[in-house]
Amino acid sequence: MINKLLYYIGKITLDLISGLGKFTLFQLEVIKLMFKPPFRIKELFNQLTFMGYGSLGVIFLTSFFTGLVEAVQLYNGFHKFGVEDFMGYTIFISIVKELGPVFASLMVISRGISAYAAELGSMRVTEQIDALEVMAVNSKHYLVIPRILATIISLPLLILFFDAVANIGAYLISVYSLDVNGYAYLENLRQLAEFRDINEGIIKGIVFGYIISAIGTYIGYYTRGGAKGVGQSTTKAVVFASISVFIADYVLSAFFLVF
């Protein structure tokens, strides 16, 4: 029993190390290709349209209701101490630093990164990627680079959109439904909020964008096992990318706290 347990622990550990090594080598190759021509501008804009513009709807709904819920929940606590006027800054800081980057990333993962993994996985199992290589087209340069760059560019912009909509929603329900003083709400926000707070969210968006797109494209690119393998790759991409966002969020938050 103990021998089997040790065997499985060792196997999982070795598989994890091997997987991280392959992923690292893949990313090193991809990073080099980012700066080499030909630059797939048309494909990049196609992916920007899909990842950026195509995600506006789900980001709008998620952000608006996040702002509403945040305002309602904070009001319950702030009202007990008679400090409802400070809700604006608290909502602002929690959204731009944490909720905006994390929730926007999760929505992009569920809509965009899953699609990347499924699309590349389907191309792999139907040998379309192999066909590109036969035609002397670097498949990583043609398929992976535009998707990673599009996510890195789109996600910070989507986070800013999330922040704006969520704060507007929080303000509207606070002032017109919860009877919070609108002038005091905005004045405290103006005095306490700093541009650096927004910068942290943008930096997180850039880092999250690279991480989730790198994971999604890597898993999709190396899909095996036909239609079943495509489904498994899509699930893995969503799970691993989501977990990575939370880990990276903690690391970056701790870094910003120190520096």
C-alpha positions as CSV (number, residue, x, y, z in Angstrom):
1,M,0.0,0.0,0.0
2,I,2.8,2.4,1.0
3,N,4.8,1.5,-2.1
4,K,1.8,2.2,-4.4
5,L,1.2,5.6,-2.6
6,L,4.9,6.6,-3.0
7,Y,4.8,5.4,-6.7
8,Y,1.8,7.6,-7.5
9,I,3.3,10.6,-5.6
10,G,6.5,10.2,-7.5
11,K,4.8,9.8,-10.8
12,I,2.6,12.9,-10.3
13,T,5.7,14.9,-9.2
14,L,7.7,13.8,-12.3
15,D,4.8,14.5,-14.6
16,L,4.4,18.0,-13.1
17,I,8.1,18.8,-13.5
18,S,8.2,17.4,-17.0
19,G,5.1,19.4,-18.0
20,L,6.5,22.6,-16.5
21,G,9.7,22.1,-18.4
22,K,7.9,21.5,-21.7
23,F,5.7,24.6,-21.1
24,T,8.8,26.7,-20.3
25,L,10.6,25.7,-23.5
26,F,7.5,26.3,-25.5
27,Q,7.1,29.8,-24.1
28,L,10.8,30.6,-24.7
29,E,10.4,29.7,-28.3
30,V,7.2,31.8,-28.6
31,I,8.8,34.9,-27.0
32,K,11.6,34.7,-29.5
33,L,9.1,34.4,-32.4
34,M,7.2,37.5,-31.2
35,F,10.0,39.8,-32.4
36,K,10.6,38.0,-35.7
37,P,8.9,38.8,-39.1
38,P,6.6,38.1,-40.7
39,F,4.2,40.0,-38.4
40,R,0.7,38.6,-38.8
41,I,-1.1,41.9,-38.5
42,K,-4.3,40.8,-40.1
43,E,-4.5,37.7,-37.9
44,L,-3.7,39.8,-34.8
45,F,-6.6,42.2,-35.6
46,N,-8.9,39.2,-36.1
47,Q,-8.0,37.9,-32.7
48,L,-8.3,41.4,-31.1
49,T,-11.8,41.6,-32.5
50,F,-12.7,38.1,-31.1
51,M,-11.1,38.5,-27.7
52,G,-11.6,42.3,-27.1
53,Y,-14.7,43.4,-28.9
54,G,-16.4,40.0,-28.6
55,S,-16.0,40.0,-24.8
56,L,-17.6,43.4,-24.2
57,G,-21.1,42.0,-23.7
58,V,-20.2,39.5,-21.0
59,I,-17.8,42.0,-19.3
60,F,-20.5,44.6,-19.2
61,L,-23.1,42.3,-17.6
62,T,-20.6,40.9,-15.1
63,S,-19.1,44.3,-14.1
64,F,-22.5,46.1,-13.8
65,F,-23.9,43.5,-11.4
66,T,-20.7,43.2,-9.5
67,G,-20.9,46.9,-8.8
68,L,-24.5,46.5,-7.7
69,V,-23.8,43.6,-5.4
70,E,-20.7,45.3,-3.9
71,A,-22.7,48.5,-3.1
72,V,-25.5,46.5,-1.4
73,Q,-23.2,44.4,0.7
74,L,-21.0,47.2,1.8
75,Y,-23.9,49.4,2.7
76,N,-25.1,46.8,5.2
77,G,-21.8,47.2,7.1
78,F,-21.0,50.9,6.6
79,H,-24.6,51.9,7.6
80,K,-24.1,50.4,11.1
81,F,-21.3,52.8,11.7
82,G,-22.8,55.8,9.9
83,V,-20.0,56.0,7.4
84,E,-21.9,55.4,4.1
85,D,-20.1,58.4,2.5
86,F,-16.9,56.3,2.4
87,M,-18.4,53.6,0.4
88,G,-17.3,55.1,-2.9
89,Y,-13.5,54.8,-2.2
90,T,-13.9,51.3,-0.7
91,I,-15.8,50.1,-3.7
92,F,-13.4,51.8,-6.1
93,I,-10.3,50.3,-4.6
94,S,-11.7,46.8,-4.3
95,I,-12.8,46.9,-7.9
96,V,-9.8,48.4,-9.7
97,K,-7.3,46.4,-7.6
98,E,-8.9,43.0,-7.3
99,L,-12.4,42.4,-8.6
100,G,-11.8,44.0,-12.0
101,P,-8.6,42.2,-13.0
102,V,-9.7,38.8,-11.6
103,F,-13.3,38.8,-12.7
104,A,-12.5,40.1,-16.2
105,S,-9.8,37.5,-16.5
106,L,-12.2,34.7,-15.5
107,M,-14.7,35.9,-18.1
108,V,-12.0,36.0,-20.8
109,I,-10.9,32.5,-19.8
110,S,-14.5,31.1,-20.0
111,R,-15.2,32.8,-23.3
112,G,-11.9,33.3,-25.1
113,I,-9.2,31.0,-23.7
114,S,-11.5,28.0,-23.9
115,A,-12.1,28.8,-27.5
116,Y,-8.4,29.0,-28.2
117,A,-7.8,25.6,-26.7
118,A,-10.7,24.1,-28.5
119,E,-9.8,25.7,-31.9
120,L,-6.1,24.8,-31.7
121,G,-6.9,21.3,-30.4
122,S,-9.3,20.7,-33.3
123,M,-6.6,21.9,-35.7
124,R,-4.1,19.5,-34.1
125,V,-6.3,16.4,-34.2
126,T,-7.4,17.1,-37.8
127,E,-3.8,17.5,-38.8
128,Q,-4.2,21.1,-39.9
129,I,-1.2,22.2,-37.9
130,D,0.9,19.5,-39.5
131,A,-0.3,20.7,-42.9
132,L,1.0,24.2,-42.1
133,E,4.4,22.8,-41.1
134,V,4.5,20.8,-44.4
135,M,3.9,24.1,-46.3
136,A,6.9,25.6,-44.5
137,V,4.7,27.9,-42.3
138,N,5.7,28.1,-38.7
139,S,2.5,27.1,-36.9
140,K,3.5,28.7,-33.6
141,H,4.2,32.0,-35.4
142,Y,0.9,31.9,-37.3
143,L,-1.4,30.5,-34.7
144,V,0.0,31.1,-31.2
145,I,1.6,34.5,-31.4
146,P,-1.4,36.5,-32.6
147,R,-3.6,34.9,-29.9
148,I,-1.2,35.7,-27.1
149,L,-0.6,39.3,-28.3
150,A,-4.4,39.8,-28.7
151,T,-5.0,38.7,-25.1
152,I,-2.2,40.8,-23.7
153,I,-3.6,43.9,-25.5
154,S,-7.3,43.2,-24.9
155,L,-7.4,42.2,-21.3
156,P,-6.1,45.5,-19.7
157,L,-8.6,47.4,-21.9
158,L,-11.4,45.1,-20.8
159,I,-10.4,45.6,-17.2
160,L,-10.6,49.3,-17.5
161,F,-14.1,48.9,-19.1
162,F,-15.0,46.6,-16.2
163,D,-13.8,49.1,-13.6
164,A,-15.8,52.0,-15.2
165,V,-19.1,50.1,-15.5
166,A,-18.8,48.5,-12.1
167,N,-18.2,51.8,-10.4
168,I,-21.0,53.5,-12.3
169,G,-23.3,50.7,-11.3
170,A,-22.3,51.0,-7.6
171,Y,-22.8,54.8,-7.7
172,L,-26.2,54.6,-9.2
173,I,-27.6,52.0,-6.7
174,S,-25.9,53.7,-3.8
175,V,-27.3,57.2,-4.5
176,Y,-30.7,56.4,-6.1
177,S,-31.6,53.3,-4.2
178,L,-29.7,53.3,-0.9
179,D,-30.0,57.1,-0.3
180,V,-26.3,57.6,0.1
181,N,-25.2,61.3,-0.3
182,G,-24.0,61.5,-3.9
183,Y,-21.8,64.5,-3.4
184,A,-20.0,63.0,-0.4
185,Y,-19.6,59.7,-2.2
186,L,-17.8,61.4,-5.2
187,E,-15.8,63.9,-3.0
188,N,-14.3,61.1,-0.8
189,L,-13.5,59.2,-4.0
190,R,-11.8,62.2,-5.5
191,Q,-9.7,62.9,-2.4
192,L,-8.6,59.4,-1.7
193,A,-8.3,57.6,-5.0
194,E,-5.0,57.5,-6.8
195,F,-4.0,56.9,-10.3
196,R,-1.5,54.3,-9.1
197,D,-4.5,52.1,-8.0
198,I,-5.7,51.9,-11.6
199,N,-2.1,51.2,-12.8
200,E,-2.0,48.1,-10.6
201,G,-5.0,46.7,-12.3
202,I,-3.6,47.4,-15.7
203,I,-0.3,45.7,-14.8
204,K,-2.2,42.7,-13.5
205,G,-4.2,42.6,-16.8
206,I,-1.0,42.5,-18.8
207,V,0.5,39.7,-16.7
208,F,-2.8,37.7,-16.5
209,G,-3.3,38.2,-20.3
210,Y,0.0,36.5,-21.0
211,I,-0.4,33.7,-18.5
212,I,-3.9,32.6,-19.5
213,S,-3.2,32.9,-23.3
214,A,0.1,31.0,-22.9
215,I,-1.7,28.2,-21.0
216,G,-4.6,28.0,-23.4
217,T,-2.6,28.0,-26.6
218,Y,0.0,25.5,-25.2
219,I,-2.7,23.0,-24.1
220,G,-4.6,23.4,-27.4
221,Y,-1.5,23.1,-29.5
222,Y,-0.4,19.8,-28.0
223,T,-3.9,18.2,-27.9
224,R,-4.1,14.5,-28.5
225,G,-6.9,11.9,-28.7
226,G,-9.4,13.1,-31.2
227,A,-12.7,14.8,-30.2
228,K,-12.4,13.5,-26.6
229,G,-8.9,15.0,-26.4
230,V,-10.2,18.4,-27.6
231,G,-12.8,18.4,-24.8
232,Q,-10.2,17.4,-22.2
233,S,-7.8,20.1,-23.4
234,T,-10.6,22.8,-23.2
235,T,-11.4,21.7,-19.6
236,K,-7.7,21.7,-18.7
237,A,-7.1,25.1,-20.2
238,V,-10.0,26.7,-18.2
239,V,-9.0,25.1,-14.9
240,F,-5.3,25.7,-15.2
241,A,-5.7,29.3,-16.4
242,S,-8.2,30.1,-13.6
243,I,-6.0,28.7,-10.9
244,S,-3.0,30.6,-12.4
245,V,-4.9,33.9,-12.2
246,F,-5.5,33.5,-8.5
247,I,-1.9,32.5,-7.8
248,A,-0.6,35.4,-9.9
249,D,-3.0,37.8,-8.3
250,Y,-1.7,37.0,-4.8
251,V,2.0,37.3,-6.0
252,L,1.4,40.6,-7.6
253,S,-0.7,42.0,-4.7
254,A,2.0,41.1,-2.3
255,F,4.6,42.7,-4.6
256,F,2.6,46.0,-4.9
257,L,2.1,46.0,-1.1
258,V,5.9,45.9,-0.6
259,F,6.8,48.3,-3.4
